Amino acid sequence: MKTFNYVGPAAEINELESRTSERGRFYKAPNGNWYPSVTTVVGHQSIEGIRKWEQRVGYTEAEKIRRTSSWRGTKYHGIVEDYLKGNIEKVKKSEGLASYLFGFARETLDRIDNLHIIEAPLYSTDLCIAGRVDCIAEFDGELAIIDFKTTGTLKKESFLKKYFVQEAAYAYMYWELTGCEVKKLVTLSVAENGEMQVVEKYDKIPYIDTLCKWIKEYRYFQEGINR
């Protein structure tokens, strides 16, 4: 198995206190303010679609699918994190679907190197959001925000927009905190049939623009609830 080089973040990155409520996940920034996670902000855009999906498949089935997807993703992320950190014995002891998916993804994961951070909190006082990024490292020799996804079947690239908006948010947060700009956004998806999908975006501006729009819509919605 590959040994990855860890160079560390471009500036100190500290852990953040977090909490989860019915309104989503929030992180406490060093200035004392609680910021919504970028996942919460981006997820707000999917509320109506999720409701229609629940009505179509039934709430019980929808909850079953959600739990299965969450379990699969959490277990897979754990294996990938161990692999990138060099915890090879833990990787070898992994089993089940997540281990199966890792086996298919490993060749693609080996294109990663010179890691800055893995599973670390970031925040922005400019955007008033926060979150945990999967990985910031070089992918094919270029510094990137890297997102690890599992899926039942691979999605069309047009359906990946929210992932790139989220990754663009992490890129902005990392730049704000460290002054280091990433070159690209990378979404690595592995499906249950073993197919891998690598999608890269170099132009971050359109996704930052969309992020700012979604943040405004999220705040407007929250203000309406609090009235």
FIBA-187079 format. One record per residue: x, y, z of N, C-alpha, C, CB in turn. Coordinates in steps of 0.05 Angstrom, whole numbers, plus 32768, in hexadecimal, padded with zeros to 4 digits. Glycine has a CB too. Example, Ala and Ser with C-alpha at 12.3 -4.5 7.8 and 13.67 -1.06 7.14 Angstrom:
81087F8E809C80F67FA6809C81087FBE809C80E27FA780B5 81017FD3808E81117FEB808F81028001809D811A7FF48072 
//
This chain:
80117FE880008000800080008012801980007FED80008018 8007802E7FF4801680477FF1801A8055800C8008805A7FDE 80318062800F80378073802680348090801C8053806E8032 8022809F8029801C80BB8021802D80CF80317FFE80C18025 803580E48023804580F980308032810E803C80588107801B 803681148055802581278063803581408068801B811C807E 802D8157805B803C8170805D803081828072803D817E8042 8016817D807A8009818E808E7FFC81A68082801D819680A3 7FEA81B380917FDC81CB80877FEE81E280837FC581D2809A 7FE581F580727FF5820D806C7FF6822080847FEA821B8053 7FE4821C80977FE4822B80B07FD5821A80C57FD5824880AD 7FD7822180DE7FCB821180F37FAD820F80F07FD2821C810F 7FA381F680F27F8681F180F07F7E81E3810A7F7F81DE80D7 7F6D81F081197F6481E581337F4981D981327F6581FC8148 7F4481C681457F2A81B981477F1581CE814F7F2B81A1815A 7EFC81CA81477EE681DB814D7ED081CC815C7EDB81E88134 7EC581D981707EAD81CE817E7E9681CD816A7EA681DE8197 7E8681B8816B7E7081B581597E5781AB81687E7681A28142 7E4081B0815C7E2781A681687E1381A181517E1B81BA817D 7E01818F81557DED818881417DD1818B814D7DF2816C8136 7DBF8198813F7DA4819B81487D91819681307D9F81B88153 7D77819A81347D648196811E7D6981AA81087D4881998128 7D7881BF810D7D7E81D380F97D9881CD80E97D8181EF8106 7DA681B780F17DBE81B080E37DD681AF80F67DC381C280CC 7DEE81AF80E97E0781AE80F87E1481CA80F87E1A819980EC 7E1F81D181107E2B81EB81137E4781E881207E1981FD8124 7E5981FA811A7E7481FA81257E79821581327E8981F5810F 7E87821581497E8E822D81577EA98237814E7E8D82288176 7EAA824E81417EC3825A81387ED28267814F7EBD826F8122 7EEC826C814C7EFB827881617EF08293816A7F18827C8158 7EE182A1815A7ED582BB81617EBC82B781737ECE82CB8149 7EB5829E81787E9E829981897E848295817B7E9B82AE819D 7E83829B81617E6B829881517E66827B81497E6B82AA8139 7E4D827381487E468258813E7E3E825A81217E2F824C814F 7E4D824C810F7E48824C80F37E3B823280E97E62825280E3 7E28823380D77E1C821B80CC7E31820C80BB7E03822080BC 7E3081F280BB7E4281E380AA7E3A81E7808D7E4181C580B1 7E4E81E5807B7E4881E8805F7E3681D280557E6281E8804E 7E3781BA80627E2581A4805B7E0881AC80617E2D818B806B 7E0481BA80787DE981C380807DDF81D8806C7DEA81CF809C 7DF081EB80647DE8820080517DE281F480367DFF8215804E 7DF381E2802C7DEF81D680127DD781C380127E0981C68009 7DD481B580297DBE81A2802B7DA381B0802B7DC181928045 7DA281C980337D8981D880337D7D81D980177D8D81F5803E 7D8E81D980027D8581DA7FE77D7681C17FDE7D9C81DF7FD4 7D7A81AB7FED7D6E81917FE67D55818A7FF57D83817C7FEA 7D4C819C80077D36819680197D1D818E80097D2F81AD802B 7D15819E7FF57CFD81997FE67CFF817F7FD67CF781B07FD3 7D17817A7FCA7D1B81617FBB7D1A81497FCD7D3581627FAC 7D25814B7FE57D2481357FF87D08812E80017D36813C8011 7CF8814380057CDC813F800D7CCC81307FF77CCE81598013 7CD081387FDE7CC3812A7FC87CCC810D7FC67CC881397FAE 7CE681097FCA7CF180EE7FC97CE680DD7FDF7D1080EE7FCB 7CE380E87FF77CD880D9800D7CBB80D180077CD980E98027 7CAC80E37FFB7C9080DE7FF47C8F80C77FDF7C8380F77FEA 7CA280C77FCD7CA280B47FB87CA980987FC17CB580BC7FA2 7CBD80957FD27CC7807B7FDB7CBC80727FF67CE5807A7FDC 7CB0808680047CA78080801F7CBC808780347C9E80638021 7CB38092804B7CC6809B805F7CD78084806A7CB780A98075 7CCB806D806F7CDA8057807A7CF0804E80677CC7803F8080 7CEA804B804E7CFE8043803A7D14805980377CF1803D801F 7D0B807280377D1E808880357D318088804C7D0F80A38033 7D27808480647D398083807C7D4C806C807B7D2880828096 7D43805580717D54803E806D7D6B8044805A7D4480268064 7D65805180447D79805880307D8D806C803B7D6C80648017 7D828080804B7D94809480577DA78087806A7D8380A98065 7D9D8075807B7DAE8068808F7DC4805780827D9D805780A2 7DBC8048806D7DCF8037805E7DE4804880517DC080278049 7DDC805E80457DEF807080377E02807C804B7DE080858027 7DF7808580627E08809280777E1C807E80827DF6809D808D 7E13806680887E25805280937E3B804B807F7E158038809A 7E34804780667E47804180517E5C8057804E7E39803D8036 7E538070804D7E658086804A7E78808A80627E5680A08046 7E6D8087807A7E7D808B80937E92807680947E6B808980AC 7E8B805D808F7E9F804780917EB4804A807B7E91802B808D 7EAC805280637EBF8055804D7ED2806C80547EB1805B8033 7EC88083805D7ED9809980647EED809280797EC880B1806F 7EE58081808D7EF8807880A17F0F806880967EE9806780B6 7F09805780837F1E804780767F31805880667F1280318064 7F25806B80577F36807D80467F48808E80587F24808F8035 7F3C8098806E7F4C80A880807F638098808C7F3A80B38097 7F5E808080947F73806E809F7F89806A808A7F68805480A9 7F80806580717F938060805C7FA5807880577F8480588042 7F99809080557FA980A880507FBC80AE80677F9780BF804B 7FB480A780807FC480AC80977FD98096809C7FB280AF80B0 7FD88081808C7FEC806C808F7FE5805780A4800680788096 7FCC805680AC7FC3804180BF7FBC802880B07FAB804B80D0 7FD0801B80A57FCC800580927FBF7FED80A07FE67FFD8086 7FC77FE780B87FBB7FD080C67F9D7FD280CA7FC97FCC80E1 7F947FEB80D07F777FEF80D37F697FEC80B87F72800B80DE 7F777FF480A27F6B7FF180887F697FD480817F7D80008072 7F7D7FC480877F7D7FA880817F677F9980917F987F9B8087 7F607FA380A87F4C7F9680B97F307F9E80B27F527F9C80D6 7F2D7FB280A17F127FBB80997F047FA680887F147FD68089 7EEA7FA680897EDB7F92807B7EBF7F9D80737ED77F79808D 7EB07F8D80657E967F95805D7E967FA680447E887FA48073 7E7F7FB3803E7E7B7FC380267E8F7FD980247E5F7FCE8025 7E957FE7803A7EA77FFE80397EC37FF580317EA9800B8055 7ECC7FDE803B7EE67FD380337EE67FCB80157EEE7FBB8044 7ED07FC0800D7ECD7FB87FF07ED07FD17FDE7EB17FAB7FEC 7EC27FE77FE67EC480007FD77EE0800B7FD77EB080147FE1 7EED800A7FEE7F0880147FF07F1B80057FDC7F138011800C 7F167FEB7FDA7F277FDB7FC77F257FE67FAB7F1E7FBE7FC8 7F0D7FEE7FA37F0A7FF97F887F1580157F857EEC7FF97F80 7F1580247F9B7F1D80407F9B7F3B80447F9F7F0F80507FB0 7F4980307FA97F6480337FB17F77803D7F9B7F6F80197FBC 7F7480337F837F86803D7F6E7F83805B7F697F80802D7F54 7F6A80647F6B7F6580817F677F6F80917F7F7F4780867F63 7F6B80867F977F7580937FAF7F9380967FAF7F6C80837FC8 7FA180847FA27FBE80857FA07FC8809D7F8F7FC9806B7F95 7FB680AB7F827FBD80C37F737FBF80DB7F857FA980C87F5D 7FB980D77F9F7FBA80EC7FB37FD680EC7FC07FA480E87FC9 7FE181037FC77FFA81047FD67FFE81207FE1801280FC7FC3 801381247FF18019813E7FFD8001814A800B802481517FE8 7FF7813C801F7FDF8143802D7FE2815B803F7FD5812B803D 7FCF816D803F7FCE818480517FBE817E80697FC3819D8042 7FA5817680657F93816E807C7F80815880737F8481878086 7F78814880877F64813380837F4F813680997F7281168084 7F36813680907F1F813880A37F24814D80B87F1B811C80B1 7F25816680B07F2C817C80C27F17819280BF7F48818880BC 7F1281A180D57EFF81B780D57F0A81D080C87EF581BD80F1 7EF981DE80B97F0081F880AE7EE9820B80B27F0681F5808F 7EEE822580B17ED8823880B47EE0825280A57ED3823E80D2 7ECB826280A07ECF827C80937EC0829280A27EC7827A8075 7ECE82A680AB7EC082BD80B77EB482CF80A17ED482CD80C9 7EBE82CC80887EB382DC80727E9882D1806A7EC682DB805A 7E9682B680687E7D82AA805F7E6B82A180767E838292804E 7E7782A0808F7E68829880A67E5E827B80A47E5082AB80AC 7E6F8269809B7E6A824D80997E82823D80A37E628244807C 7E7E822380A77E94821280B07E8F81F680A57E97821280CF 7EA181E380AD7E9D81C880A47EB681B780A77E9381C78088 7EB4819E80A17ECB818C80A17ED1818280857EC5817380B4 7EE98187807C7EF1817F80617EFC816380627F0681938056 7EF68153804D7F008138804C7F1F8138804A7EF481298034 7F29814780367F46814680317F4F815E80217F4E812C8023 7F65816980287F73817D80177F8F817280127F74819A8025 7F94816D7FF97FAE81607FF17FB281637FD37FAE81427FF9 7FC8815A7FCA7FCD815B7FAD7FBF81427FA07FEB815B7FA6 7FB281477F8A7FA681317F7A7FB281347F5E7F8781327F7A 7FC081207F567FCF81217F3C7FE281397F3C7FBB81227F24 7FED813F7F54800281537F557FF881707F58801381527F3E 7FDD81737F5B7FD2818E7F5E7FC181907F787FC081967F46 7FC681A57F887FB881A87FA17F9A81AA7F9D7FC381C07FB1 7F8B819A7FAC7F6E81987FA87F5E81947FC27F6881817F95 7F45819C7FC17F3281947FD47F2781797FCA7F1A81A97FD9 7F2A81647FDA7F2281497FD17F0B813F7FE27F3A81367FD2 7EF581377FD57EDD812D7FE27EDA81107FDB7EC4813E7FDA 7ED680FF7FEF7ED280E27FEB7EB580DB7FEE7EE380D28000 7EAA80CF7FD87E8E80C97FD87E8980AB7FD27E7F80DA7FC3 7E7480A07FDF7E6B80857FD77E4F80887FCD7E6C80717FF0 7E4780767FBB7E2C80787FAF7E23805D7FA67E2D808C7F98 7E09805A7FA47DFE80417F997E06803D7F7C7DE0803F7F9C 7E0180527F6D7E0A80537F507E15806F7F4B7DF1804D7F3D 7E2880717F387E34808B7F327E20809E7F277E4B80877F1E 7E2380B87F2F7E1180CD7F267E1C80DB7F0D7E0D80E17F3D 7E0A80E77EFE7E1380F87EE87E2181107EF37DFB81007ED6 7E34811B7EE57E4481317EEF7E3281497EF57E59813A7EDA 7E1C814C7EE77E0A81637EEC7DFD81617F077DF481647ED6 7DFD81497F137DF181467F2E7E05814A7F457DE5812A7F30 7E1E81517F3E7E3381547F527E3881717F5A7E4D81487F47 7E2781837F517E2B819F7F567E2E81A67F737E1481B07F4A 7E1D819A7F847E1D81A17FA17E3881987FAE7E0681947FAF 7E4481837FA37E5E817A7FAE7E73818F7FA87E66815F7FA2 7E73819A7F907E8781AE7F897E8381C87F977E8881B27F6A 7E6981CF7F9C7E6481E77FAC7E6F81E47FC87E4581ED7FAD 7E6C81CC7FD37E7681C77FEE7E9581C77FEE7E6C81AB7FF8 7EA181BB7FDA7EBE81BB7FD87EC981D77FD37EC781A87FC1 7EBB81E77FC47EC382037FC07EC282127FDA7EB182117FAB 7EAF820C7FEB7EAE821880067EC6821180167E9482108015 7ECF81F880157EE781F080247F0081FE80187EEA81D28023 7F0082017FFE7F17820E7FF17F19822B7FFB7F14820E7FD2 7F0282397FFD7F01825480067F0A825680237EE582618002 7EFF824480347F06824480507F24823F80547EF6822F805F 7F2F822C80457F4B822680487F5C823E80407F53820D8038 7F54824B802A7F63826380217F61827980367F58826D8006 7F49827D80417F45829280557F56828D806E7F288295805D 7F58827480767F67826D808F7F85826B808B7F5C8253809A 7F8E826480737FAA825F806F7FB88270805A7FAE82428069 7FA8827C80487FB3828A80327FBC8278801B7FCB829A803B 7FB6825E801E7FBD824B80097FA582447FF77FC882308017 7FA982487FDD7F9382437FCA7F9782287FBD7F9282597FB5 7F8182187FBD7F8281FE7FB07F7F82027F927F6D81EA7FBC 7F8981EE7F837F8881F07F667F6D81E77F5B7F9E81E07F5A 7F6181D37F687F4881C77F5C7F3781B97F717F5081B37F47 7F1F81B27F697F0C81A37F797F0981877F6D7EF081B27F7B 7F0A81737F7E7F0A81577F747EF581477F847F25814A7F77 7EE2813B7F757ECF81287F817ED5810C7F787EB281307F7A 7EDB80FB7F8B7EE280DF7F867ECB80CD7F907EFD80D67F93 7EBC80C17F7D7EA580B17F847EAA80947F7D7E8C80BB7F76 7EA280827F8F7EA380657F8A7E8880597F8E7EB880577F9D 7E7F80497F7A7E64803D7F7B7E6680217F847E57803F7F5F 7E4F80167F8C7E4E7FFB7F977E557FE67F837E327FF67FA3 7E537FED7F697E5B7FD97F547E797FDB7F4E7E4B7FDE7F3B 7E887FEC7F5D7EA57FEE7F5A7EAE80047F477EAF7FD57F51 7E9C80127F3A7EA380277F287EAE80407F377E8C802F7F16 7EC2804D7F2C7ECD80657F387EC7807C7F257EEC80627F3C 7EC380947F317EBF80AC7F227ED080C27F2E7EA180B47F23 7EE080CF7F1D7EF180E57F257EE980FD7F157F1080DE7F20 7EDF81127F237ED7812B7F167EE681427F227EB8812F7F18 7EF381527F127F0481687F1B7EFA81827F107F2181647F13 7EFB81977F207EF381B27F187F0981C67F1F7ED781BA7F24 7F1181D57F0C7F2781E97F107F1B82057F167F3A81EA7EF9 7F04820B7F0A7EF882267F0D7EE682257F267EE8822E7EF4 7EEF82307F3C7EE082307F557ECC82467F577EF482317F6C 7ECF825C7F477EBF82737F4A7EA1826E7F477EC782887F36 7E98825F7F337E7B825A7F307E6F824C7F497E7582497F18 7E7F823B7F557E75822C7F6D7E75823E7F867E8682137F72 7E8882507F877E8982647F9D7E7182767F9B7EA382747F9E 7E6A827F7F827E5382907F7D7E3A82827F867E5282987F5F 7E3782687F7E7E2082597F867E1E82557FA47E20823D7F78 7E3582517FB17E37824E7FCE7E2C82677FDB7E5482497FD7 7E35827F7FD37E2C82987FDF7E0E829B7FDB7E3A82B07FD2 7E0382937FC57DE682947FC07DD882827FD37DE0828D7FA3 7DE282697FD77DD582567FE87DD7825E80067DE2823A7FE4 7DED826B800D7DF0827580297DDA828A802E7E0C8281802D 7DD6829C801C7DC182B1801F7DA682A480217DC282C58007 7DA0829080117D86828380127D828274802C7D83826F7FFA 7D98826880367D968259804F7D91826D80667DB1824A8054 7D9F828380677D9B8297807C7D7F82A3807B7DB082AE8079 7D7582A880637D5A82B380607D46829F806C7D5482B98043 7D4A828580657D38827080707D39826F808E7D3F82558064 7D518270809A7D54826E80B77D48828780C47D72826C80BE 7D4B829E80B87D4082B680C37D2182B480C47D4882CF80B3 7D1682A880AF7CF982A480AE7CEF829280C47CF182998093 7CFF827D80CA7CF8826B80E07CF9827980FB7D0B825280E0 7D0C828B80FE7D11829881187CFE82AF811D7D2D82A1811A 7CEE82B781097CDC82CE810D7CC582C781207CD182D880F2 
//
